[in-house]
């Protein structure tokens, strides 16, 4: 399963949304998630990808693609 597919699955599960609504170019602002959702997403991403998500770096992400690239670049 690709990084994008796994991230879509995590986001969809946490936010109770459809994976089909999430793509590489989807702006993070369009994800229906509050701050608690994002904490849950980050925890799930860290566990799934064995990566530590730097919240300051994440604040610079614009799209899901930015998040995917970060995971692939910093993952172990």
N, CA, C and O atoms as CSV, one atom per row, in Angstrom:
chain,resi,resn,atom,element,x,y,z
A,1,UNK,N,N,0.856,-1.173,0.000
A,1,UNK,CA,C,0.000,0.000,0.000
A,1,UNK,C,C,0.903,1.238,0.000
A,1,UNK,O,O,1.880,1.301,0.747
A,2,UNK,N,N,0.576,2.198,-0.824
A,2,UNK,CA,C,1.394,3.402,-0.928
A,2,UNK,C,C,1.229,4.290,0.306
A,2,UNK,O,O,0.289,4.137,1.087
A,3,UNK,N,N,2.162,5.210,0.454
A,3,UNK,CA,C,2.098,6.175,1.561
A,3,UNK,C,C,0.803,6.971,1.483
A,3,UNK,O,O,0.135,7.191,2.493
A,4,UNK,N,N,0.454,7.401,0.267
A,4,UNK,CA,C,-0.784,8.167,0.093
A,4,UNK,C,C,-1.989,7.347,0.526
A,4,UNK,O,O,-2.845,7.851,1.253
A,5,UNK,N,N,-2.074,6.104,0.096
A,5,UNK,CA,C,-3.220,5.264,0.454
A,5,UNK,C,C,-3.329,5.055,1.962
A,5,UNK,O,O,-4.426,5.079,2.520
A,6,UNK,N,N,-2.188,4.850,2.617
A,6,UNK,CA,C,-2.206,4.660,4.069
A,6,UNK,C,C,-2.615,5.954,4.774
A,6,UNK,O,O,-3.391,5.920,5.729
A,7,UNK,N,N,-2.099,7.091,4.309
A,7,UNK,CA,C,-2.456,8.370,4.906
A,7,UNK,C,C,-3.932,8.667,4.698
A,7,UNK,O,O,-4.599,9.152,5.612
A,8,UNK,N,N,-4.448,8.385,3.515
A,8,UNK,CA,C,-5.878,8.586,3.239
A,8,UNK,C,C,-6.728,7.753,4.193
A,8,UNK,O,O,-7.735,8.227,4.718
A,9,UNK,N,N,-6.315,6.520,4.408
A,9,UNK,CA,C,-7.049,5.618,5.300
A,9,UNK,C,C,-7.070,6.174,6.724
A,9,UNK,O,O,-8.107,6.152,7.386
A,10,UNK,N,N,-5.924,6.674,7.193
A,10,UNK,CA,C,-5.833,7.249,8.539
A,10,UNK,C,C,-6.742,8.472,8.655
A,10,UNK,O,O,-7.536,8.575,9.591
A,11,UNK,N,N,-6.625,9.391,7.706
A,11,UNK,CA,C,-7.408,10.628,7.759
A,11,UNK,C,C,-8.902,10.322,7.684
A,11,UNK,O,O,-9.692,10.888,8.439
A,12,UNK,N,N,-9.283,9.437,6.785
A,12,UNK,CA,C,-10.698,9.091,6.625
A,12,UNK,C,C,-11.258,8.463,7.906
A,12,UNK,O,O,-12.378,8.763,8.317
A,13,UNK,N,N,-10.469,7.595,8.522
A,13,UNK,CA,C,-10.933,6.935,9.751
A,13,UNK,C,C,-11.111,7.946,10.885
A,13,UNK,O,O,-12.121,7.923,11.588
A,14,UNK,N,N,-10.132,8.827,11.059
A,14,UNK,CA,C,-10.181,9.794,12.156
A,14,UNK,C,C,-11.288,10.824,11.950
A,14,UNK,O,O,-11.975,11.200,12.900
A,15,UNK,N,N,-11.460,11.281,10.709
A,15,UNK,CA,C,-12.420,12.359,10.435
A,15,UNK,C,C,-13.783,11.852,9.986
A,15,UNK,O,O,-14.697,12.643,9.754
A,16,UNK,N,N,-13.921,10.543,9.863
A,16,UNK,CA,C,-15.173,9.928,9.402
A,16,UNK,C,C,-15.571,10.485,8.027
A,16,UNK,O,O,-16.725,10.840,7.787
A,17,UNK,N,N,-14.580,10.548,7.142
A,17,UNK,CA,C,-14.823,11.024,5.781
A,17,UNK,C,C,-14.482,9.912,4.800
A,17,UNK,O,O,-14.086,8.817,5.200
A,18,UNK,N,N,-14.637,10.198,3.533
A,18,UNK,CA,C,-14.377,9.205,2.496
A,18,UNK,C,C,-12.947,9.336,1.975
A,18,UNK,O,O,-12.461,10.440,1.732
A,19,UNK,N,N,-12.288,8.200,1.810
A,19,UNK,CA,C,-10.946,8.207,1.221
A,19,UNK,C,C,-10.976,8.793,-0.183
A,19,UNK,O,O,-9.987,9.370,-0.634
A,20,UNK,N,N,-12.096,8.651,-0.875
A,20,UNK,CA,C,-12.217,9.148,-2.241
A,20,UNK,C,C,-12.151,10.669,-2.315
A,20,UNK,O,O,-11.871,11.227,-3.376
A,21,UNK,N,N,-12.405,11.340,-1.200
A,21,UNK,CA,C,-12.360,12.800,-1.161
A,21,UNK,C,C,-10.957,13.335,-0.893
A,21,UNK,O,O,-10.757,14.547,-0.818
A,22,UNK,N,N,-9.987,12.435,-0.748
A,22,UNK,CA,C,-8.629,12.827,-0.405
A,22,UNK,C,C,-7.691,12.421,-1.534
A,22,UNK,O,O,-7.665,11.263,-1.952
A,23,UNK,N,N,-6.912,13.405,-2.027
A,23,UNK,CA,C,-5.943,13.160,-3.095
A,23,UNK,C,C,-4.670,13.938,-2.791
A,23,UNK,O,O,-4.634,14.735,-1.854
A,24,UNK,N,N,-3.636,13.712,-3.575
A,24,UNK,CA,C,-2.361,14.402,-3.362
A,24,UNK,C,C,-2.531,15.918,-3.349
A,24,UNK,O,O,-1.877,16.614,-2.573
A,25,UNK,N,N,-3.406,16.423,-4.205
A,25,UNK,CA,C,-3.550,17.878,-4.329
A,25,UNK,C,C,-4.639,18.459,-3.422
A,25,UNK,O,O,-4.955,19.645,-3.524
A,26,UNK,N,N,-5.210,17.650,-2.548
A,26,UNK,CA,C,-6.237,18.141,-1.633
A,26,UNK,C,C,-5.601,19.071,-0.600
A,26,UNK,O,O,-4.684,18.666,0.114
A,27,UNK,N,N,-6.078,20.308,-0.516
A,27,UNK,CA,C,-5.547,21.216,0.504
A,27,UNK,C,C,-5.901,20.725,1.908
A,27,UNK,O,O,-7.011,20.251,2.148
A,28,UNK,N,N,-4.960,20.842,2.817
A,28,UNK,CA,C,-5.220,20.417,4.198
A,28,UNK,C,C,-6.377,21.202,4.800
A,28,UNK,O,O,-7.093,20.694,5.664
A,29,UNK,N,N,-6.563,22.442,4.345
A,29,UNK,CA,C,-7.672,23.257,4.852
A,29,UNK,C,C,-9.024,22.630,4.534
A,29,UNK,O,O,-10.004,22.880,5.236
A,30,UNK,N,N,-9.085,21.812,3.472
A,30,UNK,CA,C,-10.354,21.195,3.088
A,30,UNK,C,C,-10.668,19.931,3.882
A,30,UNK,O,O,-11.788,19.423,3.825
A,31,UNK,N,N,-9.692,19.424,4.618
A,31,UNK,CA,C,-9.922,18.253,5.457
A,31,UNK,C,C,-10.739,18.718,6.659
A,31,UNK,O,O,-10.335,19.627,7.385
A,32,UNK,N,N,-11.867,18.098,6.855
A,32,UNK,CA,C,-12.761,18.472,7.960
A,32,UNK,C,C,-12.220,17.898,9.263
A,32,UNK,O,O,-12.699,16.879,9.762
A,33,UNK,N,N,-11.193,18.589,9.810
A,33,UNK,CA,C,-10.558,18.101,11.025
A,33,UNK,C,C,-10.285,19.263,11.971
A,33,UNK,O,O,-9.795,20.317,11.567
A,34,UNK,N,N,-10.612,19.043,13.234
A,34,UNK,CA,C,-10.273,20.045,14.242
A,34,UNK,C,C,-8.911,19.681,14.840
A,34,UNK,O,O,-8.271,18.727,14.396
A,35,UNK,N,N,-8.477,20.430,15.832
A,35,UNK,CA,C,-7.143,20.210,16.395
A,35,UNK,C,C,-7.009,18.819,17.030
A,35,UNK,O,O,-5.943,18.208,16.952
A,36,UNK,N,N,-8.060,18.324,17.645
A,36,UNK,CA,C,-8.008,16.979,18.223
A,36,UNK,C,C,-7.851,15.922,17.127
A,36,UNK,O,O,-7.088,14.968,17.280
A,37,UNK,N,N,-8.570,16.099,16.036
A,37,UNK,CA,C,-8.415,15.174,14.901
A,37,UNK,C,C,-6.969,15.159,14.422
A,37,UNK,O,O,-6.407,14.093,14.169
A,38,UNK,N,N,-6.364,16.343,14.296
A,38,UNK,CA,C,-4.987,16.404,13.800
A,38,UNK,C,C,-4.020,15.731,14.768
A,38,UNK,O,O,-3.055,15.102,14.334
A,39,UNK,N,N,-4.262,15.851,16.057
A,39,UNK,CA,C,-3.419,15.148,17.026
A,39,UNK,C,C,-3.554,13.638,16.812
A,39,UNK,O,O,-2.554,12.920,16.810
A,40,UNK,N,N,-4.778,13.161,16.633
A,40,UNK,CA,C,-5.005,11.734,16.397
A,40,UNK,C,C,-4.359,11.284,15.089
A,40,UNK,O,O,-3.795,10.193,15.016
A,41,UNK,N,N,-4.441,12.125,14.057
A,41,UNK,CA,C,-3.825,11.792,12.769
A,41,UNK,C,C,-2.310,11.698,12.921
A,41,UNK,O,O,-1.694,10.757,12.421
A,42,UNK,N,N,-1.710,12.661,13.604
A,42,UNK,CA,C,-0.255,12.660,13.795
A,42,UNK,C,C,0.187,11.427,14.570
A,42,UNK,O,O,1.173,10.787,14.204
A,43,UNK,N,N,-0.531,11.085,15.636
A,43,UNK,CA,C,-0.186,9.896,16.419
A,43,UNK,C,C,-0.269,8.641,15.549
A,43,UNK,O,O,0.613,7.784,15.608
A,44,UNK,N,N,-1.319,8.532,14.750
A,44,UNK,CA,C,-1.479,7.369,13.876
A,44,UNK,C,C,-0.384,7.322,12.810
A,44,UNK,O,O,0.138,6.250,12.503
A,45,UNK,N,N,-0.039,8.469,12.251
A,45,UNK,CA,C,1.024,8.534,11.237
A,45,UNK,C,C,2.355,8.110,11.855
A,45,UNK,O,O,3.101,7.334,11.257
A,46,UNK,N,N,2.651,8.617,13.042
A,46,UNK,CA,C,3.904,8.254,13.697
A,46,UNK,C,C,3.981,6.753,13.956
A,46,UNK,O,O,5.040,6.150,13.784
A,47,UNK,N,N,2.885,6.156,14.362
A,47,UNK,CA,C,2.875,4.722,14.617
A,47,UNK,C,C,2.931,3.892,13.357
A,47,UNK,O,O,3.605,2.862,13.318
A,48,UNK,N,N,2.235,4.323,12.335
A,48,UNK,CA,C,2.164,3.570,11.084
A,48,UNK,C,C,3.465,3.634,10.294
A,48,UNK,O,O,3.919,2.626,9.753
A,49,UNK,N,N,4.060,4.813,10.230
A,49,UNK,CA,C,5.225,5.020,9.369
A,49,UNK,C,C,6.556,5.067,10.123
A,49,UNK,O,O,7.607,5.261,9.512
A,50,UNK,N,N,6.517,4.892,11.444
A,50,UNK,CA,C,7.725,4.950,12.259
A,50,UNK,C,C,8.501,6.239,11.967
A,50,UNK,O,O,9.696,6.219,11.670
A,51,UNK,N,N,7.784,7.348,12.063
A,51,UNK,CA,C,8.346,8.665,11.803
A,51,UNK,C,C,7.885,9.607,12.903
A,51,UNK,O,O,6.794,9.449,13.451
A,52,UNK,N,N,8.718,10.584,13.222
A,52,UNK,CA,C,8.314,11.604,14.183
A,52,UNK,C,C,7.880,12.835,13.408
A,52,UNK,O,O,8.673,13.415,12.666
A,53,UNK,N,N,6.637,13.235,13.573
A,53,UNK,CA,C,6.108,14.380,12.844
A,53,UNK,C,C,6.430,15.651,13.618
A,53,UNK,O,O,6.009,15.822,14.762
A,54,UNK,N,N,7.178,16.531,12.980
A,54,UNK,CA,C,7.522,17.823,13.561
A,54,UNK,C,C,6.367,18.778,13.275
A,54,UNK,O,O,6.096,19.113,12.122
A,55,UNK,N,N,5.695,19.211,14.333
A,55,UNK,CA,C,4.506,20.047,14.183
A,55,UNK,C,C,4.845,21.368,13.493
A,55,UNK,O,O,4.038,21.876,12.714
A,56,UNK,N,N,6.018,21.928,13.763
A,56,UNK,CA,C,6.411,23.170,13.100
A,56,UNK,C,C,6.555,22.968,11.592
A,56,UNK,O,O,6.171,23.838,10.810
A,57,UNK,N,N,7.102,21.834,11.186
A,57,UNK,CA,C,7.201,21.530,9.755
A,57,UNK,C,C,5.818,21.334,9.159
A,57,UNK,O,O,5.537,21.783,8.048
A,58,UNK,N,N,4.965,20.665,9.904
A,58,UNK,CA,C,3.626,20.374,9.408
A,58,UNK,C,C,2.820,21.650,9.167
A,58,UNK,O,O,1.969,21.683,8.279
A,59,UNK,N,N,3.075,22.682,9.933
A,59,UNK,CA,C,2.357,23.947,9.759
A,59,UNK,C,C,2.616,24.547,8.379
A,59,UNK,O,O,1.842,25.383,7.911
A,60,UNK,N,N,3.696,24.126,7.727
A,60,UNK,CA,C,4.043,24.631,6.397
A,60,UNK,C,C,3.378,23.829,5.271
A,60,UNK,O,O,3.400,24.249,4.114
A,61,UNK,N,N,2.793,22.682,5.607
A,61,UNK,CA,C,2.146,21.850,4.600
A,61,UNK,C,C,0.918,22.561,4.050
A,61,UNK,O,O,0.149,23.166,4.798
A,62,UNK,N,N,0.742,22.481,2.740
A,62,UNK,CA,C,-0.427,23.066,2.100
A,62,UNK,C,C,-1.381,21.969,1.632
A,62,UNK,O,O,-2.599,22.104,1.751
A,63,UNK,N,N,-0.825,20.892,1.105
A,63,UNK,CA,C,-1.640,19.812,0.545
A,63,UNK,C,C,-1.309,18.472,1.207
A,63,UNK,O,O,-0.332,18.344,1.944
A,64,UNK,N,N,-2.139,17.500,0.926
A,64,UNK,CA,C,-1.875,16.132,1.363
A,64,UNK,C,C,-0.538,15.671,0.787
A,64,UNK,O,O,0.211,14.952,1.448
A,65,UNK,N,N,-0.243,16.080,-0.431
A,65,UNK,CA,C,1.019,15.720,-1.076
A,65,UNK,C,C,2.228,16.180,-0.273
A,65,UNK,O,O,3.233,15.472,-0.210
A,66,UNK,N,N,2.145,17.358,0.344
A,66,UNK,CA,C,3.233,17.847,1.187
A,66,UNK,C,C,3.444,16.911,2.371
A,66,UNK,O,O,4.579,16.627,2.754
A,67,UNK,N,N,2.350,16.435,2.946
A,67,UNK,CA,C,2.406,15.506,4.081
A,67,UNK,C,C,3.024,14.179,3.631
A,67,UNK,O,O,3.873,13.624,4.330
A,68,UNK,N,N,2.606,13.669,2.474
A,68,UNK,CA,C,3.141,12.417,1.934
A,68,UNK,C,C,4.649,12.547,1.710
A,68,UNK,O,O,5.413,11.663,2.099
A,69,UNK,N,N,5.077,13.639,1.088
A,69,UNK,CA,C,6.514,13.842,0.829
A,69,UNK,C,C,7.305,13.886,2.123
A,69,UNK,O,O,8.397,13.322,2.201
A,70,UNK,N,N,6.771,14.545,3.136
A,70,UNK,CA,C,7.433,14.627,4.439
A,70,UNK,C,C,7.610,13.233,5.027
A,70,UNK,O,O,8.691,12.889,5.504
A,71,UNK,N,N,6.545,12.429,4.993
A,71,UNK,CA,C,6.599,11.072,5.533
A,71,UNK,C,C,7.642,10.260,4.792
A,71,UNK,O,O,8.443,9.563,5.415
A,72,UNK,N,N,7.642,10.340,3.469
A,72,UNK,CA,C,8.569,9.533,2.670
A,72,UNK,C,C,10.007,9.995,2.866
A,72,UNK,O,O,10.929,9.183,2.799
A,73,UNK,N,N,10.208,11.274,3.105
A,73,UNK,CA,C,11.560,11.802,3.267
A,73,UNK,C,C,12.121,11.504,4.658
A,73,UNK,O,O,13.312,11.226,4.801
A,74,UNK,N,N,11.271,11.561,5.678
A,74,UNK,CA,C,11.767,11.417,7.040
A,74,UNK,C,C,11.517,10.048,7.656
A,74,UNK,O,O,12.043,9.749,8.728
A,75,UNK,N,N,10.726,9.217,6.996
A,75,UNK,CA,C,10.417,7.894,7.529
A,75,UNK,C,C,11.643,7.011,7.622
A,75,UNK,O,O,12.644,7.233,6.940
A,76,UNK,N,N,11.549,6.011,8.471
A,76,UNK,CA,C,12.682,5.110,8.696
A,76,UNK,C,C,12.537,3.846,7.907
A,76,UNK,O,O,13.402,2.973,7.976
